[in-house]
Amino acid sequence: MMEVQRPELIEFRGVCMSHYFTDNFDNVEKFQARPDDILIATYPKAGTTWISHILELIYFGKSPEVLPSLPIYECVPFLELSAPGLATGVELAEKMSSRPRLIKTHLPLQLVPPSFWEQNCRVIYVARNPKDNVISYFHFDRMNFMDPEPGDWNSYLERFSKGKMVFGSWYDHVTGWWERRQTHPQLLYLFYEDMKEDLPRELDRLCDFLGVALGEAERDRVLHATGFEAMKSNRLTNYSTCDMMKHDISPFMRKGMVGDWKNHFTVAQSEAFDEDYRRKMKDSTLSFRMEL
């Protein structure tokens, strides 16, 4: 695999991006979704791999011996990814023979390929409170060389508040997808905090939405296999096989908890962030829990 060079942050159609996600964008935009595709959409570091693995097990984990034997990033292609030495996300998705195809994206709503809406595909969106999200993104960017150099925590937090992140503003992302629920009933909007609080309840909601019935043994298996420690020790889900990530800097699966922001934010940072959050979210019906 080629050594990856950290990219510069660029602006693409009004959204901050990296060329690793825009180089193949013509093909992303033209991607032809199928009616039974399931699109997994998140802002980065909001539980993407978690929900992907849950869906993978719901559909393809009926018995342990037929569980996927490939890393999750091959089983659930990252649609907009275009990196040296790798098949693009579009190519991976187009080669998939499984039904449904599970496809993930971090794109803000306005950049999603139109065919997903035209085909009335089911969409699962997971949102995470911004304080934990920015902490997780910061540590991820330290170890993920496909994103720009993160710099120090203070400057990173400032950039996050201004939306100067790969995939743009957290605020625009979570509210854009929240509003889409009004016109696309096939969109289930989940919260990371709800999943941490009561995964069995959220799994039931997910299965109801998908019209899938799990037997008790299957349900127990999904819940066990998607626990944080189980996924952290599973090389198919922990990204330890991905050369572009430096796990000696920070593990891909770090803490997976709600409220870790308290270990990073100063009191002054927290107060300033809260004020900015209230101002930016005042017109939205969307609300987040910063702790459980």
Residue, then its C-alpha position, 0 to 999 in steps of 0.5 A: m500500500m502506498e504511504v498516504q500523504r495528509p491532505e489540505l482542507i479544501e472547499f468543495r461545493g460549499v463544504c470543507m472536504s479532503h481530496y480523498f473524498t472529492d477525487n471520484f465525486d463524479n462517479v459518487e454523484k452518478f452512483q445508482a442505488r437499488p431500492d433495497d440498499i441501506l444507506i448508513a449516514t453519520y458525521p465522522k466519529a458518531g458511531t458509524t462502525w458501531i451501527s454498520h456492524i449491528l446492521e451487518l449482523i442483523y442481515f448476515g449474522k444469522s449463524p456464527e459460521v457465516l459471519p463476514s470474514l472481511p474487514i468491515y470497511e470492505c463489507v460496508p463500503f465507504l461510498e465517497l472514499s477514493a484513496p491511493g492503492l484502494a478500490t474506490g467506495v463506488e467500485l466496492a459498492e458496485k461489485m457487491s452481490s449481497r442484498p441488501r447492500l449496506i453502504k456508508t457515507h459521511l456526506p452532508l445531505q446536499l451531496v448525497p447521490p440523488s438515486f438514494w432518494e429516487q429509489n426511496c432507500r432506507v437510511i439510518y442516520v446516527a448523531r452524536n452530541p457535539k462535545d464527545n463528537v469533537i473529542s473523538y474526531f480530534h483523536f481520530d485525526r491524530m491517527n488517521f493520515m487521510d485527514p489534515e494535520p489536526g494541530d493542538w486541541n485548542s485550535y482544533l476545537e475552534r476549527f470544529s466550531k467554525g465548521k472547518m472540518v472534513f465533511g463540514s460543519w457538525y451543526d449543518h450535518v446533523t440538522g440537515w439530516w434531521e430536517r430530511r426526516q420530514t420528507h423521507p419517512q424511510l429515514l430512521y434518526l438514531f442518537y449515539e447516547d440512546m444506543k449507549e443508554d439502552l442498546p436492546r431498546e434501540l436494536d428493537r427500534l431498528c428492527d421494527f424500522l427494517g421490518v426484520a424479526l430476530g430470534e432471541a438467540e440472534r438478538d443476544r448474539v448481536l448485542h454481545a458482538t456489538g458491545f464496545e470491548a467485543m468490537k475493540s478486540n475484533r480485528l474485522t471491526n477495529y481497523s487494525t488492518c487499515d494501513m492508513m491509521k497509526h494505532d500507536i498514536s491513538p486506537f481507532m476504537r478509543k473509549g466509546m463513551v458518553g461524557d468523555w469531553k469532561n476530560h478534555f474541555t476546560v471550564a472556559q472552553s465548555e462554557a463558550f462551546d455551550e453558548d455557541y451551541r445554543r445560538k446555532m441550535k436555537d431554531s432546531t427541534l433537535s436536541f442532544r444529551m451531553e451526558l447520561 
